[in-house]
Amino acid sequence: MKKTLVALAALAAIGTASAQSSVTLFGVLDASISGYSNKAEDKNFPTLTNPEYLNVGHVTTSRTGLGNSGYNASRLGFRGTEDLGGGMAASFWLEAGLGNDQGTAGKDGMLFNRRTTVSLSGPFGEVRLGRDYTPTYWNDTVFDPFGTNGVGTSLVYSANNGYKGNTNYDRASNSVGYFLPPNLGGFYGQLMYSFHEQAKYSPGDATPHELNNSRTGGYVGGRFGYATGPLDVAASYGSSTVGDDFYDGLTSKVNTWNLGASYDFGPVKLFGEYSQAKYKVSDSNPIVDITDPINGFRSFNEPSVKGWLVGATVPVGAGLIRVSYSSVKYDLDEPAALVNPGAAFDPIANPLVSNPDPKANKFAIGYVHNLSKRTALYASVARISNKDGAGLTVGGPNFVTQYKPTFSTAEAAALTPKTSTGYDIGIRHTF
């Protein structure tokens, strides 16, 4: 009797396993020795009103340690597919980020923080539900020789990720996504809608008097591209709701679009991308003074950031040289102001001036040596030059922005970010 029960259990297990076409455990372990050096400078000097000012020169923050994800993001994942017949399949994907240098997993309280989806695919394409990569993220990583990992990551990604509170830049939770089928002669595409999952009240005036509790968190976007032979080109657009004020009728969004391309000539593969993100405020109650229909409208600053990248990879035997140059410029959308706000306008003594828009440039170069299909050694170095108040870094500690020498009675100096330099030397293993 016991032998019969065991046999039946084994047959049931075999039947279950055969229904599931495949289940795969996969992952990446990437560890690096990484160093960072971020320099800020004092651009202030003695003036008539403060003749005893002491310029403190440069202040540098630096750090060296063991890091992770310098070449590929460390992760642990499970994925599986069940063949439903007729060209249909059901799939799942669970992927968690790993901090293998410290033994941590996940981020911000999420275990499977990278991708958690269940999907249905067939001749119509694929529908995914869960947390997934946004359409606007893909061009940043596909058309950058360094992807979005390590000190070499382009300024396009660094400036856009989290811009104006945009938490939906690389991934979005609570999303429904659609992917075109792969048999369209090289054309591919993705659409995504992410629910904000905020409570809706009826009547509307029952809504609590709080900010960001009505529409914040939603995302909608799409990407369309064409890949054939050595050519790959794609454009994408996404809109993420980053703030709202229900009673004031305001909704704030970050709208992002980018265009990227690559071409593989064989001896060298070229990459390029252009990107723009703009902060927009929608106002359903624009008039603040009904008695002044001309000047009674309120307005808001709508800053933006534009960036571009050019790069290349060059195969050298079992290795790969990677190089890129990227640049970003911020448009603060701030009106000109008087040099002395308390005095009358004077074109010479008290003119209107505008602050220069912050900008930054970055150069990165690296080498990857493949010991096998799964194991690689790599080294990368990068340097950022910040100008006019931009404060981008390759990683590591923040810039020092306020500094007062302990041996001096001088007032604290306001420092301006200048340069950021870093390197990664590491090993990556996939399984």
DAPE-V517108 format. One line per field, one symbol per residue. phi: phi as a letter, one per 20 degrees, with the letter a starting at -180 (. if undefined). psi: psi as a letter, one per 20 degrees, with the letter a starting at -180 (. if undefined). burial: b if it has 24 or more other ideal C-beta (glycine too) atoms within 12 Angstrom, else e. A space follows every 50 residues. Layout:
# DAPE-V517108
phi = ???
psi = ???
burial = ???
This chain:
# DAPE-V517108
phi = .ffffffffffffffffffegaccebacdccbecccbdddceeecgcfeb fefdfemdcddbbcaedcmfdcffacbcbbcdfenmnebdccbccdfcdf fcmebmalndfeeebcccbccagfpcddcpebffgfffffefdcgemccn fegffgfgfefnglnfedfeccelddcccffeddmoebabcbcdfflefd dcfffefgecelcccfofbbabbcbbcbledbbbcbbbcdedabcgfemd cdcddccbccbbbeeofbdecbbcbbccecdececfedcfecfedeeecc fcfbcdbbbcbbccfcmedbecbbccbccedfldffcfgdgedffbgdfb eecdffffbbcbdcbbcddefafdcbdbbbbbbddeclofcecepnfffe dcbcgfecefffeeedgccccbbccbcccdb
psi = gghgggghgghggggghhhogqppprrpopqqoqqqoopqqojqrqrhim ijpopicqpppqqpaparkhgqpprprpqqppoiqkjqqpqqpoppqpmi hjkrqaqkipgmifpnqprpqahibppqpbprpqhihhhhhhkphjclqa iipqhggghhojpkjoikghqprlqpqppqqjlkkiqqrpqpppphkqqp qorhjipqmqqkjgipiqqprqpprpppcipppqqqqqppoiqqoghikq ppqoppqqpqqqpoifhqpqqqqqqppppqppoimhpiniinigjjpqrq pmrrpqrrqqrqqopncjrpppqqpqqqppoilpqqqqgnhirqppighm rpqppqpqrqqppqqrppoohahipqqqpqqqppoqqkiqlqriabrrqp ippophjqjqqppoqppfqpqrqpoaqppq.
burial = eeeeeeeeeeeeeeeeeeeeeeeeebbbbbbbbbbbbbbbbbeeeeeeee eeeeebeebbbbeeeebbbbbbbbbbbbbbeeeeeeeebbbbbbbbbbeb eeeebeeeeeebbbbbbbbbbeeebbbbbbbbbbbbbbbbbbbbbbbbbb bbbbbbbbbbbebbebbbbbbbbbbbbbbbeeeeeeebbbbbbbebeeee eeeeeeeeeeebebbbbbbbbbbbbebeeeebbbbbbbbbbbbbbbebeb bbbbbbbbbbbbeeeeeebbbbbbbbbbbbbeeeeeeeeeeeeeeeeeee eebbbbbbbbbbbbeeeeebbbbbbbbbbbbeeeeeeeeeeeeeeeeeee eeeeeeebbbbbbbbbbbbeeeeeebbbbbbbbbbbbebbbbbbbbeebb eebeeeeeeeeebebbbbbbbbbbbbbbbbe
